[in-house]
Amino acid sequence: MMGPAHSLSGACAWMAAGAAADAYGRPMPWPVLVVGGLICAGAALGPDLDHKAATVSRSFGPISLILCGLVDALASATYKATRKKGDPRRNGGHRTLTHTWVWALLVGTGASAICAYGGRWGVLGVLFVHMVLAIEGLLWRQARLHSDILVWLLGATSTWMLVEVLNRPGNGANWFFTEPGQEYWWIGLPIALGALTHCVGDALTVSGCPILWPIPIGRKRWYPLGPPKSMRFRAGAKVEVKVLMPLFMGAGGLGAVSALGYLG
């Protein structure tokens, strides 16, 4: 999938999570639903940090490009070290380590740890990164027409405002994890969900996605999971733009309405 479809699918996934949380008696306050949806939309671009042409690798200038090179090298080394006889030889790490449930768990847990131990500035940092990515993904046409600095300023401003809203009593800073000192631990959930949603989206494309690594399937450890090949499509194909993106928008809207209790 391309970036805009990934971001939309991430936002849609968090709306669905909000609906499920409401159904199970743990409803999200509206700020958690909104902020989590934006975080999930941004996080859904994250797994492509192993590719230098991806939106996430270009969103923070030289910093993200350097990080991209490091992640690609790590992913490539992991692939070579763990491949089985049925896995093909390859150069580069695109669609390997960062496109697995293990990576989703690691980035989600890492983000929660930063929020837990980094205090207010840790929370602001995590949110800023994902707000910028959400802008790049959801407002990609507008973002391309303006400089990165303007996008960063918009991301920083929206981050500061949203944290102020979340900090108000009852607005969700301690949603899901409710013990004292556990504020904002929930932020790792939309980040992990966004990464998994990215993987599911890529599994629908021609190349498939090794989501289940390191669980071996047959002679492969990096099995490219996906539907039958006749049902897959190429990234950027008409089915993605004309069918899936409108479907994500509609499903996301329905999920938001349900999460806020208007369908109950």
WOJO-V332436 format. One record per backbone hydrogen bond with DSSP energy under -0.5 kcal/mol. NH is the residue of the N-H (numbers start at 1). CO is the residue of the C=O. E is the energy in kcal/mol with one decimal. If there is no record, write none. Layout:
BEGIN
NH,CO,E
NH,CO,E
END
This chain:
BEGIN
6,2,-2.1
7,3,-2.6
8,4,-2.4
9,5,-2.4
10,6,-2.1
11,7,-2.4
12,8,-2.5
13,9,-2.2
14,10,-1.9
15,11,-1.9
16,12,-2.2
17,13,-2.1
18,14,-2.3
19,15,-2.1
20,16,-2.3
21,17,-2.6
22,18,-2.2
23,19,-2.0
24,20,-1.6
25,22,-1.3
26,21,-3.2
32,29,-0.8
33,29,-1.9
34,30,-2.5
35,31,-3.1
36,32,-2.5
37,33,-1.7
38,34,-2.0
39,35,-2.8
40,36,-2.8
41,37,-2.0
42,38,-2.2
43,39,-3.2
44,40,-1.6
45,42,-1.8
46,43,-1.0
47,43,-0.5
48,45,-1.3
49,46,-2.0
50,47,-0.8
51,48,-1.9
54,51,-1.6
58,54,-0.8
58,55,-1.0
59,55,-0.9
61,58,-0.9
63,60,-1.1
64,60,-0.5
65,61,-1.7
66,62,-2.5
67,63,-2.2
68,64,-2.2
69,65,-1.9
70,66,-1.9
71,67,-2.7
72,68,-2.8
73,69,-2.0
74,70,-2.3
75,71,-2.9
76,72,-2.5
77,73,-2.4
78,74,-2.3
79,75,-2.3
80,76,-2.3
81,77,-2.1
82,78,-1.5
83,79,-1.6
86,219,-2.2
87,84,-1.4
96,93,-1.1
99,96,-1.6
100,97,-0.8
101,211,-2.4
102,213,-0.5
104,100,-1.7
105,101,-2.2
106,102,-2.3
107,103,-2.8
108,104,-2.0
109,105,-2.5
110,106,-2.7
111,107,-2.2
112,108,-2.0
113,109,-2.2
114,110,-2.2
115,111,-2.2
116,112,-2.3
117,113,-2.7
118,114,-2.2
122,118,-1.4
123,119,-2.0
124,120,-2.7
125,121,-2.2
126,122,-2.3
127,123,-2.5
128,124,-2.6
129,125,-2.1
130,126,-1.7
131,127,-2.6
132,128,-2.4
133,129,-1.9
134,130,-2.1
135,131,-2.4
136,132,-2.4
137,133,-2.2
138,134,-3.3
139,134,-0.5
139,135,-1.8
140,137,-0.6
143,139,-2.9
144,140,-1.9
145,141,-0.7
145,142,-0.8
146,143,-1.0
151,147,-1.6
152,148,-2.7
153,149,-2.4
154,150,-2.2
155,151,-2.5
156,152,-2.8
157,153,-2.6
158,154,-2.5
159,155,-2.1
160,156,-2.3
161,157,-2.2
162,158,-2.5
163,159,-2.3
164,160,-1.8
165,161,-1.9
166,162,-2.6
167,163,-1.9
168,165,-1.3
171,168,-2.2
173,166,-1.0
175,172,-1.7
177,175,-2.5
178,176,-0.8
182,179,-2.0
184,173,-3.4
185,182,-1.7
187,184,-1.4
188,185,-1.4
189,186,-1.9
190,186,-0.7
191,187,-1.2
192,188,-2.4
193,189,-2.7
194,190,-2.3
195,191,-1.9
196,192,-2.2
197,193,-2.7
198,194,-2.0
199,195,-1.8
200,196,-2.4
201,197,-2.4
202,198,-2.5
203,199,-1.9
204,200,-0.7
204,201,-1.0
205,202,-1.4
206,233,-1.4
208,202,-0.5
208,205,-1.0
209,225,-1.8
211,209,-1.9
213,210,-1.5
215,212,-2.4
217,220,-3.2
220,217,-1.8
225,209,-1.7
225,223,-1.7
231,228,-2.6
232,229,-1.1
233,204,-1.4
237,234,-2.2
240,237,-0.9
241,237,-1.6
242,238,-3.7
243,238,-0.6
243,239,-1.0
244,239,-2.5
245,240,-2.0
247,243,-1.8
248,244,-2.8
249,245,-2.1
250,246,-2.4
251,247,-2.8
252,248,-2.6
253,249,-2.1
254,250,-2.2
255,251,-2.5
256,252,-2.4
257,253,-2.2
258,254,-2.2
259,255,-2.8
260,256,-1.8
261,258,-1.5
262,257,-2.1
264,261,-0.6
END
